[in-house]
Amino acid sequence: MTARSQQLQTSSLYDMQGMLHNPSTAGANGYGMVGLTYRSQWSSLSGSPKTATAFGSFDLPAHKIGLGGYIYNDRTGATARTGLDLAFAKYIPMKDGARLSFGIDVRAQQFSIDREKLAQTLGSDPAIGSSDNKFNFDAGFGISYTSKKFQVGVSASQLIQSKLNYYNGSLTPAEEGRLYRHYYLHGLYHLNVDEVTVITPNFLMIYLPNAPMEFQGGVRVEHNQLFWWGVSYRARQSFSLSAGVTLSKKFVIGYSFDIYKTPVSVYDAGSNAHEVLLRYNFLK
């Protein structure tokens, strides 16, 4: 049996978290923001993935740069990843307030395994390794174009592909553990339906050589800069419903509920995902 998966976490509310997948979008909205998210997937299963993230993004127009970063803790069963990502973006002002941005990010992350949780079933399996923790650095790069109407960007994470070196067996190429490159393509468009309603279609594509390509697309509807709701679809995996409020144009409260259809559907084991977002915008 072969299992394939991605190594980096994603989010149903990814486009509301600054530079989660693309360092060049740091400060791209023209204002600063800070926030928190918590996501629980396949919530009815023991040891299911749980991810907590604190993020921030800031614009420095006097220097035409954006700064951002996030801290995360991602746990799945006996494994956990804790890390810090720092992003720097340099942008070129374009017509009508648009900007073309180039960004880099540096990530420091710790991988840990609770070997006691695995010992009963796996025994002395060499793939568990001889160490409980591994610390690695890696980097990423991205390009984006942001205007009042739309945003589109491409990026790559884990360019260095640092080795994990958990495995202590024969170390054949098929057994070697490392951080694999992830490639992203994302975009959104703001459509003003009337004076108080804005519809925002958005999409995200994720590709890496050792996992199926992931596509997530959806639409968000905002009313009077106060209440918003949305629907989205993650190919071959789940549907998502989301809603939230924006208080005084500064404080955002959001919630997303994912209904999985595979590999374990909500009808089989009550599996779903919950995600909560809190964000504060530093608007004048």
C-alpha positions in Angstrom: 0.0 0.0 0.0 1.2 3.5 -0.9 0.2 6.6 1.0 0.8 10.2 -0.4 0.2 13.4 1.4 1.4 17.0 1.7 3.8 18.1 4.4 2.6 21.7 5.0 -0.7 22.7 6.5 -3.3 24.7 4.5 -6.6 26.4 5.5 -10.2 26.8 4.3 -9.7 30.5 5.1 -6.2 30.8 3.6 -6.9 34.0 1.7 -7.7 35.9 5.0 -4.3 35.1 6.6 -1.9 37.3 4.8 1.1 35.5 3.5 0.3 31.9 4.6 1.3 30.4 1.2 3.1 33.3 -0.6 5.6 35.6 1.1 5.2 38.3 -1.6 1.7 39.0 -0.3 3.0 40.4 3.0 1.5 43.8 3.4 -0.1 43.6 -0.1 -3.4 44.9 1.1 -1.8 48.2 2.1 -2.4 47.9 5.9 -1.2 45.8 8.8 -3.1 43.0 10.5 -2.6 40.3 13.1 -4.6 37.2 13.8 -5.1 33.7 15.2 -6.6 30.5 13.7 -7.3 27.1 15.0 -8.3 24.2 12.8 -9.3 20.6 13.7 -9.7 18.1 10.9 -11.5 14.7 10.9 -12.6 15.7 14.4 -14.2 12.4 15.3 -11.0 10.4 14.8 -8.5 9.9 17.6 -5.2 11.7 16.9 -6.6 13.7 14.0 -4.7 16.8 12.7 -5.0 20.0 14.8 -3.3 23.2 13.8 -2.9 26.5 15.7 -1.5 29.6 13.9 -0.7 33.1 14.9 0.1 35.4 12.0 0.8 39.0 11.1 1.4 41.1 8.0 2.5 44.8 7.7 3.0 47.4 5.0 5.8 49.9 5.0 4.9 52.2 2.1 7.8 54.6 2.8 10.2 51.8 1.8 7.9 50.0 -0.6 8.3 46.7 1.4 6.0 44.4 3.3 6.9 42.3 6.3 5.0 39.3 7.7 5.3 36.0 9.6 3.5 33.3 11.4 4.0 30.8 14.2 2.4 27.4 14.0 1.9 24.2 15.9 0.6 21.3 13.8 -0.1 18.0 15.5 -1.2 14.7 14.0 -1.3 11.6 16.2 2.2 11.0 17.6 3.9 13.6 15.3 4.1 17.4 15.7 5.6 20.3 13.8 6.3 23.6 15.5 7.8 26.5 13.5 8.3 30.1 12.8 8.1 31.6 9.3 9.3 35.2 8.5 8.6 36.9 5.2 10.0 39.9 3.4 8.4 41.4 0.3 9.6 44.2 -2.0 7.0 45.7 -4.4 6.9 47.9 -7.4 4.0 50.5 -7.5 1.9 50.1 -10.5 -1.0 52.1 -12.1 -4.1 52.8 -10.0 -2.5 51.7 -6.7 -1.7 48.2 -7.9 1.6 46.6 -6.9 3.9 43.9 -8.3 5.6 42.1 -5.3 8.5 39.8 -4.9 9.0 38.0 -1.6 11.2 35.5 0.2 10.6 33.7 3.5 12.7 31.7 5.9 11.2 28.9 8.0 12.6 27.3 11.1 10.7 24.2 12.3 11.0 21.4 14.8 9.7 18.0 14.0 8.9 15.7 17.0 7.7 12.1 17.4 6.2 10.7 20.6 7.8 7.3 20.3 5.9 5.9 23.3 2.7 6.3 21.4 4.1 4.2 18.5 6.1 1.6 20.4 3.2 -0.7 21.1 2.3 -1.1 17.4 5.5 -0.5 15.6 8.1 -1.8 18.1 11.6 -1.1 16.9 10.7 0.0 13.4 13.8 1.8 12.1 11.6 4.4 10.3 10.8 5.9 13.7 14.4 6.9 14.1 16.7 7.1 17.1 15.8 10.7 18.0 12.6 12.3 19.2 13.2 15.7 17.7 14.6 17.2 14.5 15.3 20.9 13.8 15.5 22.2 10.2 15.6 25.4 8.3 14.2 26.0 4.8 13.2 28.9 2.5 10.6 30.0 -0.1 10.0 32.5 -2.8 6.9 34.1 -4.4 5.6 36.6 -6.9 2.2 38.3 -6.8 0.2 41.1 -8.4 -2.4 42.9 -6.3 -4.8 45.6 -7.3 -8.1 46.9 -5.9 -10.0 44.4 -8.0 -7.9 41.2 -8.0 -4.9 39.4 -6.8 -2.9 36.5 -8.5 0.4 34.9 -7.4 2.7 32.0 -7.6 5.1 30.7 -5.0 7.3 27.8 -3.9 8.0 26.6 -0.3 10.8 24.4 1.1 13.1 25.2 -1.8 16.2 23.8 0.0 14.5 20.4 0.7 16.3 19.9 4.0 16.7 16.3 5.1 14.9 15.0 8.1 17.2 12.0 8.7 14.7 10.1 10.9 15.3 6.9 9.2 18.3 4.9 10.4 18.1 1.9 8.1 19.7 1.4 4.7 18.8 4.9 3.5 17.9 4.0 -0.1 16.5 6.8 -2.1 12.9 5.5 -1.7 13.3 5.7 2.1 15.0 9.0 2.5 13.0 11.6 4.4 13.2 15.3 3.5 11.1 18.4 3.2 9.7 18.4 -0.4 9.0 21.5 -2.4 5.4 22.7 -2.5 4.2 24.9 -5.5 1.3 27.2 -5.2 -0.9 29.2 -7.6 -3.6 31.4 -6.1 -6.0 34.2 -7.1 -9.1 36.1 -6.2 -11.3 38.8 -7.8 -13.6 41.4 -6.1 -16.8 41.9 -8.0 -19.0 44.8 -6.8 -22.6 43.7 -7.4 -24.1 46.9 -5.9 -23.1 49.6 -3.4 -23.1 47.2 -0.5 -22.4 43.7 -1.8 -19.1 42.3 -3.0 -18.6 38.8 -4.4 -15.1 37.4 -4.3 -14.3 34.2 -6.2 -11.0 32.6 -5.2 -8.9 29.6 -5.9 -5.8 27.8 -4.6 -3.8 25.1 -6.4 -1.0 23.1 -4.6 1.4 20.8 -6.3 4.3 18.7 -5.1 5.9 15.7 -6.9 4.9 13.0 -4.3 1.2 13.8 -3.8 -1.9 14.4 -5.9 -2.4 18.0 -7.0 -4.9 19.8 -4.7 -7.4 22.3 -6.0 -9.6 24.5 -3.7 -12.0 27.0 -5.2 -14.9 29.0 -3.8 -16.8 32.2 -3.5 -17.3 34.7 -0.6 -20.1 37.2 -0.4 -19.7 40.3 1.8 -22.6 42.6 2.7 -22.1 46.2 3.7 -18.5 45.5 5.0 -20.1 43.8 8.0 -21.3 40.3 7.3 -19.8 37.7 5.0 -20.5 34.1 4.0 -19.0 31.7 1.6 -18.9 28.2 0.0 -15.9 26.3 -1.4 -14.9 22.9 -2.7 -11.6 21.0 -2.2 -11.3 18.6 -5.1 -11.7 14.9 -4.2 -12.0 15.7 -0.5 -14.5 18.1 1.0 -17.1 20.9 0.8 -16.8 23.9 3.0 -19.3 26.5 4.4 -18.0 29.6 6.1 -19.4 32.8 7.6 -18.2 35.7 9.7 -18.6 39.3 10.8 -16.3 42.4 10.5 -16.8 44.8 13.4 -15.9 48.5 12.7 -14.0 47.4 9.6 -11.2 46.3 11.9 -12.0 43.1 13.9 -12.9 40.0 11.9 -14.4 36.8 13.4 -14.7 33.9 11.0 -15.8 30.2 11.1 -15.5 27.4 8.5 -17.1 24.0 8.5 -15.8 21.3 6.2 -17.8 18.3 5.2 -15.5 15.5 4.1 -16.5 12.9 1.4 -13.2 11.0 1.3 -11.1 9.2 2.5 -13.6 9.1 5.5 -16.9 10.7 4.9 -19.1 12.5 7.5 -21.6 9.7 7.0 -19.1 7.0 7.9 -17.6 8.3 11.1 -19.0 11.8 11.7 -15.8 13.3 10.2 -15.6 17.0 9.5 -13.3 20.0 10.1 -13.8 23.1 12.1 -11.8 26.3 11.7 -12.0 29.5 13.7 -10.3 32.8 12.7 -9.8 36.0 14.7 -8.1 39.0 12.9 -7.5 42.6 13.7 -6.9 45.1 10.9 -4.8 48.2 11.6 -6.9 50.6 9.5 -6.8 54.4 10.0 
